[in-house]
Amino acid sequence: MQHPAEQSPLGKSSEYVSTYSPSLLFPISRATKWNELGLTASNLPYVGVDYWNCYELSWLTASGKPVVAIGEFAIPADSPNIIESKSFKLYLNSLNQSVFSSATELERVLEQDLSATAGAPVKVRVRTLVEVEAEGVAKLPGTCIDDLDVNISNYEQPQPGLLRADAGHLVEESLHSHLLKSNCPVTGQPDWGTLVVQYKGLKLDHASFLAYLVSFRQHADFHEQCVERIFLDLQKLLQPELLTVYARYVRRGGLDINPYRSTHEQAVDNCRLVRQ
């Protein structure tokens, strides 16, 4: 079956456009992957957001002077569409030789165009380098499981059958791993990430979770769908009262993508990690 992104600019040679061109944005329906996971827009078991950060944002002032900044884009997890990443980058590049009177005007234009493509309101912040620099690099919550001694042989497809939990033991804990890797479903290029799990439910066996996470290593899917698959597998296993799963991916082409999925509404900290 053809992937929904096959008709996008992804994996194709593209002309560089340096003046404002919102038509470059390419939407990809979430419905295809939701259906694959047994979900529909009306029965999503999570709430959340996809945070995108752009480190190559630039435009011109009225005097022709360039400005550089960092863009933060918050796309609702229940929006009808994701925005294909290469089209997103091409669109942002189209701002490079375009004039905007202020960062506020640019935010307004970005929110208008991205919301139209995603099919839901997208929140935008244009941030100064000084502001982002002052925030520094964040530390993750809970226990890192990467040093566990495990035998691993499954790399091609996610293996939820590897997961184990203690049916008689309820806990509340946070875990993280820097060993998440998957591949772009169109280009085959690697996507590197850090995964965080926070939950209150049956105690997850840490070694089994690490083996499960590494089973994504050759799996071909977008960032958002990998996180949703992990959320669903853990929800089924742990029967949690609370569950949050999020990934912080290493940037590619000046963009990083960070999907958050949770059983409950919460403030999300778009914190930058050491590999970002």
Salt bridges, closest charged atoms under 4 A:
GLU36 OE1 - LYS33 NZ 3.13
GLU36 OE2 - ARG229 NH2 2.90
ASP50 OD2 - ARG30 NH2 2.91
ASP50 OD1 - ARG261 NH1 2.88
GLU56 OE1 - LYS89 NZ 2.64
GLU72 OE2 - ARG125 NE 2.96
GLU72 OE1 - ARG127 NH1 3.96
GLU131 OE2 - ARG125 NH1 3.96
GLU131 OE2 - ARG127 NH2 3.33
GLU135 OE2 - ARG127 NH2 2.26
ASP166 OD2 - HIS169 ND1 3.94
GLU173 OE1 - LYS203 NZ 3.98
GLU173 OE2 - HIS206 NE2 3.07
ASP191 OD1 - HIS223 NE2 3.93
ASP191 OD1 - ARG252 NH2 2.20
ASP221 OD1 - LYS33 NZ 3.54
ASP221 OD2 - HIS219 NE2 3.47
ASP221 OD2 - ARG229 NH2 3.94
GLU228 OE2 - ARG261 NH2 3.00
GLU241 OE1 - LYS200 NZ 3.62
